[in-house]
Amino acid sequence: MQIHHEPLTDVVRYIEKCRNIDLAEQEPHFDNLLRCIRRFRQVDGSLNMLEVGTGMGWAPIIAKQRGLRLKGLEISPLLVEAAREYGRKYGVEPDIELGNIEEADLGENVYDVIIASSVFEHVEHWKRGLRTVYRGLKPGGLLFFESTNKWSLVSGEYSRLPLYGWMPNRLRYRFRMLVQGPDIMENGIDFHQFTYPGLRRAFREIGFTRWHDRVDLSDPQVIRNPIRRIVLRICKKSALAREVVLTFFEVTTFVCEK
Ligand SMILES: C[S@@+](CC[C@H](N)C(=O)[O-])C[C@H]1O[C@@H](n2cnc3c(N)ncnc32)[C@H](O)[C@@H]1O
């Protein structure tokens, strides 16, 4: 992947869609993400955190408002600027650097926490990016990873088409180029539709010592929907039920420990 300074169609569309969203609407997503991290580590201003792929900068902006240290790394110059402009509306200057996680040098043993939310599906050489993340984490550091799930019935990447993620990569790319223009391949395409087993293999191969999936991270006591609560309890007891439910879940979510 490359850094593109020209306005790419999907980036412009994303900014148009997101620039008027109220920051408060993004707080539950950020809280949810922090809840996953807090299962393993107290989150306060002493942690050195990084978000890869910041989009509109919601996470670094909310974090700064709360006195947390969360830097950003973002491949799109337009989005770096859009996030700064968005932050100004709330009196916050987010600390976001321009860079590509496939090539960036995050240093070694630098971060306590790295967040990659809805990003790695867009990183063409994703294992290279994941190795960079691993290297950048301190021993015992945590990666919050959330991305696509291939067998989900509906995909956030293209929710108008059921079973979108089931398509072979080449067909998916062609379809998106047809519908959204060829420059979707420069930023916006989901190069990857991940699976839980595939990701576990990759985390092991890269060197993470432990990884906790969506079932591990969810607490039945905070789930309001009674059916979901029962299903979660079953999944926590039965490995088979866990795999079946995770296969069709909307997203892949993990917290990995270095
Ligand atoms: C779908 S947005 C997600 C934004 C944010 N993380 C969120 O959850 O709202 C994906 C972001 O990742 C960025 N991105 C894609 N590939 C990247 C790469 N190789 N390095 C850094 N950022 C990347 C995109 O430009 C975009 O801002």
The ligand as an ORCA input file, in Angstrom:
! r2SCAN-3c Opt
* xyz 0 1
  C     -12.667      1.892      8.653
  S     -11.523      3.071      9.196
  C     -11.534      2.768     10.953
  C     -11.227      3.996     11.744
  C     -11.208      3.820     13.269
  N     -10.214      2.874     13.682
  C     -12.560      3.440     13.776
  O     -12.715      2.352     14.348
  O     -13.486      4.253     13.632
  C      -9.947      2.376      8.696
  C      -8.824      3.365      8.815
  O      -7.562      2.707      8.669
  C      -6.731      3.470      7.817
  N      -5.725      2.568      7.212
  C      -5.930      1.663      6.234
  N      -4.780      1.046      5.925
  C      -3.831      1.554      6.741
  C      -2.430      1.310      6.883
  N      -1.786      0.426      6.092
  N      -1.740      2.006      7.824
  C      -2.378      2.918      8.612
  N      -3.705      3.196      8.496
  C      -4.423      2.520      7.582
  C      -7.717      4.063      6.824
  O      -7.194      5.153      6.110
  C      -8.874      4.434      7.742
  O      -8.684      5.659      8.346
*
